[in-house]
């Protein structure tokens, strides 16, 4: 009887550990912020641009309430191609996709031209925009996440 009880307890513990190892915990705001920065930098790099400037360095925890915080980051640049804003947006969509970052396009605006992409996997939101001919801006924010 004790051998049977030990076997049941062992199987229960193994199953519990396996299930807990499979569940992913939510990232911290800082972790998601680093991923966001990486995705934006890679997108701008893939878009073949010059005069790259960090418009929002991020790195600050912005309170959302309920003990959660978000991070932001933004980069602006000049396109090396002489293109109108719609063509730049199309190029930015391709650049984000080429970065293999698993984002879904969720909205589009025409004035000013911009597209919004979100990633449930990374808990981030990126805005691809072109405020003027030959200019591009890629900005983003994380979801509201815990600090630790």
N, C-alpha and C positions, 0 to 999 in steps of 0.2 A: 504494500500500500504506500509506503513512504517513497519507494522508487517511482511509482506512478505519479505521485504528487510532485516530486522533483522534476520529472519529465514535463508535466503540465506547466509548472512554474518556469522552467527553462524555455519552453516553446513560447509562452506568453511574453517573457522578457525579450526574446529574440524578435518576435513580431513587433513589439512596441518600439524597439530600437530601430528596426527597419523602417517603420512608418515615420518615425521622427526624423530619420535621415533623409527621407524622400521629400518632406515638406520644406519649402524654401521660406526663409524668413524675409521680411521686408528690409530693403537696404536702408541705411541711414541717409539723411539729407546730404551729408558730405560725400558718401560713396556714389550716390546717384548724380551729384554735382560733378564729380570727376568723370563719370561716364558721359554726361551731357557735354562737357567741355571737349572730350575726346571726339565725340560724334560731330560736333559743330566744326572743330578744327579739321577733321578729315573731310567733311563735306566741302568746306571752303578750299582746301587743298585740291580736291578732285575737280572743283569747278574751274580750275586754271585761272587764278586771279592774281593781281598785284596790289601793291599799296594796302596790304592787310593791316587793319587796326583793330585792337580790342576795344569795343565800344562799352562793354560792361564786363569787368574782370571777374565778377561773381565772387565766390569764396566767403560770402556772408550768409549767415542763417537768418532768413526772413520769417518771422513768426506768422503762423496761420491760425493759431488757436488750438485748443485741446492738446497742448504740449507737442505740437508738430511744427515743422519748419520746412521751407523750400529754399532752393538755390537757383540762381540765374546765371546766364553767361551770354554774351553777344559779340559778334565779329562783323565788321563791314570791310568791303574791299572794292576794287575796280576790276571789272571783267577785262581780260586781255583781248576779247572779241568785241567789236563794235556792234552791240545788240540792243534791241529795245527791251523794255522791262519784261514783257511776256516771254520772250525767248530766254532771258536770263533765268526766269522762274523755272522754265522747262529744263534748262541745264542744271539748275540746283536740285530739282527733283531727281534727275539722273545721277547727280553727284552723291546725293544722300543714299539712293538705292545702291550705287556702286560701293559705298562704304560698308554695305552688308550689315546694316544696323537694325533691321526688323521694325521699321516704322510703317504706319498706315496713314495715308492722306485722309483727313477728316473734314476739311473745309477749304474754301477758296474765296478770295475777294478780288475784285477787279480794280478798285480804286482806293488806295494804291494796290498794285498787284502783289498778292501774297498767297501762300498755301500753308496750311497748318498740318503737321504730322505728329502723331503720338505713338508711343511705344509702351504697351502694357508691361512688357517684359522688363524694361529699364526704368519705368515710372517717370518718363520724361515727355516733354512736348517741345517741338521745334517749329519755329516760324521761318519760312523761306520767303524773302521779300526783295523787291527791287524798287527803291525809292525814286530812282531816276535812270535814264539811259546810261548804260555801261556801269552801273553801280549795283552792288548786291549787299544784302544784310541777312545774316543768319543769327537768330536769337532763340533762346529757349529757357525753359524752367523745369524744375523737377516737380513732382507731385508733393503734397505736404506729407512729410515723413518724420519719423522720430530722430532725435539727435544721436541716440545710442542704440 
